[in-house]
Amino acid sequence: MGDARSGAAVRRATAADEDDVVAVLCDAFFDDPVCRWMIPDGIRRRELLPSVFRAFTREAAVNGRVYLAGDGLGALLAVHTPAREDVHGADDADDTDDTDAASARGLAGLAEEFADRLLTCARLLAAHHPGGPAHLYVPLVAARSGHQGRGIGSALVASALADTAGTPVYLEATSGESLRLYRRLGFTRRGPELRLPDGPALFPVWWDPAPSPSSGRTG
């Protein structure tokens, strides 16, 4: 599966693709506003991001799916998230789920001297993450620099949506441009924007699979 504009075939990644996935994410997110907020020093950001994104990639490989486009032009991570009590409005990750809190602390540790910033971001996202129903969470989707705007991100997201088997999808857009992309793909806003302290905003969005003709649902 791919996108006519990108010419990049999308496939499920394997363990052998891990280095390629991490390389895509490091390249694509190096200048991302959220990553720059979490790790302001460019030299340290280049040093620390591989370990952070490798942890994300391995979690998705175990608990969800990893997609690769064009053998290294783009990547998407998706994690299965079970239904649970809605945590919207919690003050930090420790108030949501012990496993989530431990995962957040583990990721923060990989950011070394910037651990507090990564943990602040993780707590903000966890505090506003929807509870039920069970859904697929997409923490990261990206195309390599120089290949953005060519339909690679659209192809990755479309592949993930086609593979959900009727499961809703949740993610946070990190820019107005990506928010417009997700809206074109059928996502709708889910709650207010989430703003990091003196930093950029993220925009939660939600995708519901189309009801089947036999479901009886109307509008």
N, C-alpha and C positions, 0 to 999 in steps of 0.2 A: 504494500500500500504506500502511496506517496502523494505528492501534490504536483499538478501539471506545471506550475510555475517554477517549483524548486528543482524538479528532476531528481529529488532525493527519495529513494525508497526507505520506508520505515519498517523496522523489524524489532522483535523482542531481543534484547541484549542477553548475552550469556556471561558467565564468570570470566571467560577469556576476553570480554570487551571492557572489563572494568577500567583499565587504564585509559582507554579511549573516551569512555563516558566522563571520567574525572577530568581529563584534559579539556573536553568540550565545556564543562561547567566552569572550570577555572578561567578559561579564555573568555567565555561569554559574560561572566559575572564580575570580572575584575574591576570594571568601572561602574558596576551597578550601584545605584544610590544607597541601597540597603547594605550591601557589602562594604561600601566606602564608609558608611556610618559605623558599622560594627568594627572594622579594622581600618582606621583612618590612615595609617602609615602605609604607603604603597609598597615599600620593600617588604615589610612584614606581611602585608596582605598576600603578596605573591608567594611567600614562604609558607604561610599558614593555611591558605585555602585548600591545597590538595588534601590535607588530612581531614579537614572539615567535610569536604564534598565526598571523600571516600567513605566516611562514616554514613552520610546520607545515602550514598549509592548502595552500600551493603545492607542498610536497613530495608531499602526498597526491594532489593533482590530477595531478601528473606521473607518480608511481610507484604509484598506487593508485586510490582512489575517495573522493569527498566526498559526503555525504548531507545533505540539509536537510529538516527537518520543519516543516510548517505555515508555509512561507515566512518562517521566522525565529524559530520557537519552540524549535528544537533542531537540533543538528548532530553529525555523526560523521565522523571521519577514519579511513581505513584505508590501510595501505601494504603492498604485496606484498614479502615477505621471502623470498629464496631459501634453499634448504638450504645449510648450511655446517657446518664443524666446530663442535661444541658448545662455547660459550664460557663455560659456567657455571663460576663460581669465579675468573674473571679479575679482576685487581686494578683495572683501569681501562679506559676505552674504547679507549685506544691499543693495548691488547693484543688487541683483537678484530678490527677491520677498519679499514683506512685510510680508507675512505669514511665509515664510521660515525663515526670519530674526528674527521674534518674537519667533518662535519655537526654534531657535538656542540660543537666549538669555535666554529663559526659561530653557532649558537644562543646559546651562552654570551656571545658578543660583543654580542648584541642586548640582553642584560640589564645591560650596562654595569658599574656598580660592584658588581653582584651576580653577576657572571660566574662566580666561584668556586663559588657555591652551585648555580647551574644546572648547571655542569659536574660537580659532585659528584653531583647527582641523575642526570644522563645516564650517568655512569660506573657508578653503582649498578645502573641498569636494564640497561645494556649487558652488565655482568658476569654477569647472571643470565638474559639473554635466551636462550631455547632455540636450539639450532643447527638440526638437521633435524627433521622434513621441512619443505619449503617451506610457508609459511603466510601468512595475512593478519594483520598487526599493527595493532591499534586503539589509537593513543596517546591519543585524546581522543574522548569522547562526552558530550554534555551537553544539558540543557534549561535554558531561561532561568529565572532566579529568578522565583518567583511561578507558574511552570508545572511545577515539579518535583512528582513524585508523581502525575502524571496519565497515566502510560503513554507519555510521549513518548520517554523513553530506551529503554523496552522495544520500541517500534515501530521506532526507529532500529536497534537491535541486531538485531531480527528481520529487518529488511530486508537488513542486511548479511549475515546468516547465509544468507538465502534466495538471495543473489547470489554465493555463494562457489564454485559449481560443484565441490563436493567438496573444497575446500581447508580445512584446519584454521584456527582463529582463536586468536590469543593476545592478551592484554591484562593490565593491572594495575589491579585495583579499588583505589580510594583510600579506601574506607570500608567498615564492616561492612554498611551498608545496600546499597551498590552490589554488594558481594560476594553478598549474598542474592539480588539481582536476577539476577546472572549465573548463579547456581546454578539458579534457576528456569528459565532459558533453556537449560540443559543444559551449562554450563561446569563444570569440575572444577578443584580447586586444583592448581597446578603448582609444587611446591617451597615453601620456607618464606616467611614474610612478609619483606619488604624494608624495613628501617627506616633513615630518614635520620638523620644524627648529631643527637642531641637533638631529633628531630623526629618527624613522623608515619610510619606504616607503610603500605606498599602490599602488595597481595595478588595474586600472579600466578595467572592462571587460563587454562585451555586448553579449547577446544571442538573435538571431532572430529565430522565429519559422520557421519550414520548410515550403516552399510554397506548396500550394495544387496543385495536378496534373492539375487542370483546370485553374491555374493562368496564364499559358503561359510563366512563367519565365524560363529562362535557365541559369544555371551556374551563 
